[in-house]
Amino acid sequence: MSSFTFKHESVLLEECIEGLKIRPDGIYVDGTLGGGGHSWHIAQALTEGGRLIGIDQDRDAIEAAGKRLAEFAGRVTLVHDNYENTAQVLDNLGIDKIDGMLMDLGVSSYQLDNPERGFSYMADAPLDMRMDQDNPLSAKEIVNEYPVSELTRILKDYGEERFAAAIARGIEKERALAPIETTGELAAIIRRAIPRKMQEKGGNPCKRTFQAIRIACNRELDVLEDSIDTVIDRLSPGGRLCIITFHSLEDRIVKNAFKRNENPCICPPEFPVCICGRKSKGRVVSRKPVLPSKEELERNRRSASAKLRIFEKTTEVS
């Protein structure tokens, strides 16, 4: 593990613990373990009959969380994996159903603030951005090897970047001269591609491009899209899935997936009765996402874009 301290303030902590409706003897999964902030409070609410499975693809997170959760070792199992493999993780542990799962989709403060990890445009560091250090694909490969058309698509789709094409062309021009090795080099290219008058609006001009490349590197939206239905299927009746998102692309996926699981009927609206046979798996707990309180926003500026959505399993669908 890096000598850089694993620090991360859990976002919407009280709201998540309340949203999970923790049963002391229940089985819970933290799919994005991080430093173990949310997990510590989940484990604290469990009795000896309860169990918590913490999953993270970042080995540094597993190590840090292991130390933080040491006092609950008898009821906590940590697994180095991606939450997209939750069903396999549960199968390997001999667990059929769970009573709740939490997914905090934000990049940890440790990952952002540790220059070695290459997530931040605020420091000049190796261009990496891998949440799983075993991942063979890093941001460096994406920036230096992907076709300009694919780079443009990534920046448009994942970063909603207005100047995607100009930035992609700038990357192509620079990498033809020499490989782009660092976050600082990439940030400089972005700044040259975006008109100066536009850089004065909407925060750091590098934010959207770095977000887009990070999402592509870690397959974040694909993983989320592929996981929600699977997790809901593993919930016991009354079990809850809590997901914290940090940008509109993630939130849209969660909102649509929850809505689809609540009302999966695909019959035309003019049909008097449902004939497709698709049954609801549960309900969306709150129609609008839960947002950070004023106090949390003042305490932790990185919580500003956080949104929590909660789904409750109400029936078993055969």
N, C-alpha and C positions, 0 to 999 in steps of 0.2 A: 504494500500500500504506500502511496505517496506520503511524504512527511507533512504535506498540507493537511490541516485538520478538517475532518468531515463535519461541516456545520450546515444546518438547514432548519429553518423555522417552519413547522408544520402549518400549512394554510387551512383555514376553516376547520380547525381542530375540534372545537366544541360541537360545531354543526355536524361534523362527520360522526362523532361518537354518538350523538343524539340520533342521527339519521340511521345508524346501524341497528338501533334498538337491541343492544347486546344482551344475550342470555348468558348468565354466568357459566352454564355447562355447555355452551354452544361451540361450534367449529367455525372459525373465521379465517379469511385469507386477506393479507395485505399484498396486493399484486405489484405494488411499486414501493418496496420496503424503504428505500433511501436510508437515512440515518436511524430509522426506527422510531421517529417521533410519534406518528399516529399509532404505530404498533405497540409502543409502550403503554399507551392509554387503553388500547384494546386488551392487552394482556393483563393489565391491572384490574380490569373489570371481570376477568374470568376467574372461576374457582379451579381447583385441581381437576375437576371433570371437564373443563373447557380446553380448547386447543386453538392455537394460532399458527398458521403457516405463512411465513414471510417469503416473498419471491422478489428477486431483483436480478437484472442482467449485469449489474455493475459489481465486480468483485470487491471494490473498495467499500461499497455500501454494505455488502454482506458482512465484511469484517467489522465495520464501525457499528452496525446494528447488533451484531453478536455481543459486543462489549456492552452496549447500552441495555440490552435485554437479558443480560446474564442472570439477573435475579429471578427471571421467570423461565429459566432453562427447561424446567420440567414440563412446561405447557407450550413451548415455542419450538417450531421447526423451521429452519432457514434453508432456502433452496436457491442455488445460483441458476437462474433460468429467466426466460421472458414470459410475461403473464399470458402471452398468446398460447402457451403450453399448459395452462392451468389444469385442463382436464387430464392431461398425461401426468402432471405432478400429483394430482389427487389420486389417480389410479395407482401410481407407484407407492403411495402411502396407504393404500387400501381404504380410501375415503370415497363414499358414494355421493353424499349430499353435504352441503355446507349451509350455515345459517346467515352468512353475510360475507361480502367482499368489498374492499375499498381499492380504488385505483386513483392515484394522484398523478396526473399526467405531466406535471411540471418538471422542468430540468432543475435538479437540486442546486442549492447555493454553492455547494462544494464543487459541482461540475462547472458551474459558471465562473466561480471565483478562482479556481485552480488553473493557472495558465497552462500547465502541462496537458490538460485535457482538450484544449483547443476549441472551446465552445464560444469564447468571448471575443468580441471585436474591440474590447477595451485594453487588451494587452497583445503584444506581438509574441506569438507562440506557434509551435508546430500545428499545421492544419489537420485536425483530427476529428473531433466531434462524435466519437463512438461512445455510446453508453455502455456497450459490452466490449471490453478491450480485446475479446477473442474474435470480434467481427472482422473479417478480412477486408471489408469495404470501409474506407475512411473518407472524410471530406476531401482529402488530397486527391484521391483517385477520381472522385466525382468532378472536381474542378479541373483537373488536368486531362482527363480521358473521355468524358462524356461529350457527345456531339453538341454543337451550339444549339441545335433545335431542341434537344432534350434538356439542356441547361435552361433555355428560355421557358420551356414548359414547366419545369420544376419551380423556377422563380415566380412564374405567374400563378400556378396552381397552389403551391404550398406557402408562398410568401405574399401573394396578392400584390406583387411588385409591379408598379406602373411602368418602370423603366427596365423590365426584364430583358428585352431584346438588346438594348444598349449595353447592359452589364455583361450579358453573355458574349457579345462581340468584343467587349473590352478584355474579358477573360481569354478569349481565343487569340487575340492579338498578343497579349503578354506571354501566354504559355508557348507560343511559337518561338519566342526568343529564349525563354528559360522556364523550367517548371516553377509553378507557384507553390511555395513551400510553407508559408506562414499565414496566420490570420491577419497580420499587419499588411502583408502584400495584397491579400484579397480585399481588405478594407480600403486600401488606397485605390484599387481598381474601381470599386463601387463608387467612391467619392468622385472620381474623374468622370464616371459615366452619367451621374445624376446632375442636372443643372443646379448651379449654386443656389439660385433663388428657391428651388424646390427643397434643398437640404435644410432650409430654415424652418420647415414645417414638419410636424409629426414625429419629433424625436430624432434619434440617431439614424442617418440614412442607411446604415449597414444592417439594421435590425431585421428587416424583412428578408434580405438575402441570406443572412446567417440562419434565420429560422427555417427557411426553405431547404437549405442544404442539410441542416441537421435532421429535419423530418425525412428527407430522402435517404440520408445515410443510415438512419435507424428504422426505416420503414414504419414510422410512427402511426400514420393514418391507416395503412393497410392492417397493421397489427390490431388497432382499435376496432376497425370495421369487422375483422374476422373473429373477435373475441367476445363481443357482448352477448350474442345469442347463446354461445356455448356456456358462458358463466351463468346466465339466467336459467339454463336447463339444469345446472348443477345445484341451484338453490332449493332448499326445502321450503314447503309452504310457510309463508310468513318471513322468509329470508329476504334480505335486502342487498341490493347492489348500489354502492355510492361511487360516483365518478366525478372527479374534479378536473375540469378543463381550463385551458389558459388562452385559447384563441378560437375564433369563430369556426374554423374548419373542424376542430375536434368537437366543439359544442354541437354543431349541426349533426355530426354523425351520431352522437349520444342521444340527442333529442329525437332524431328520426328512428333510431333503433328501439328506444323505449316506447315510442308511439306505435311502432310496428308490432311489438310484443304485447302491448295492451290491446290493440285492435288490429289483428292480422287479417281480417276479412277482406277478400279481394272481389267480392260480388259487386256488380254495378249498383249504384245507389238507388236505382228505380226498382230493384228487386224487393218484394215485400218481406221475404225471409232469406236468411243466409243459406246458400247451398254449397259453398266451397269447403265447408267442414273445418276451417281453421279456427282454433279456439284461443281465446285470450290466455296468456300465461301470468298475467298480473296487472298491476296498476302503477301509473306514474304518481309518486307521492305528492309532488307539488308541480303545478303547471308551469310556474316560473322558476328559474334556477335560484338557488340560495346564494347570496352574495356576501362578501366580507362585511363585517360591521365597521362603523366609522372608527372605532378604537383599533381594530386590526389594521385598517388602512393606514392609520397614523403610525402604528408600531412597525409594520412590515410593508414597504412600498411594493414589493414584488407580488403581493396578494391582489393588486388592483384589478387584474384581468381574470381572476379566478371565478369560476362558476361551478356550483355543486348541483348535480341532478341525482335523484334517488328513485329506484324502481323496486317495488315489492312483489315478490312471487306470491300468488294467492291460490293457485291450483296446480295440480300435476296434469300435464297434457299427455295423453297416451298416443 
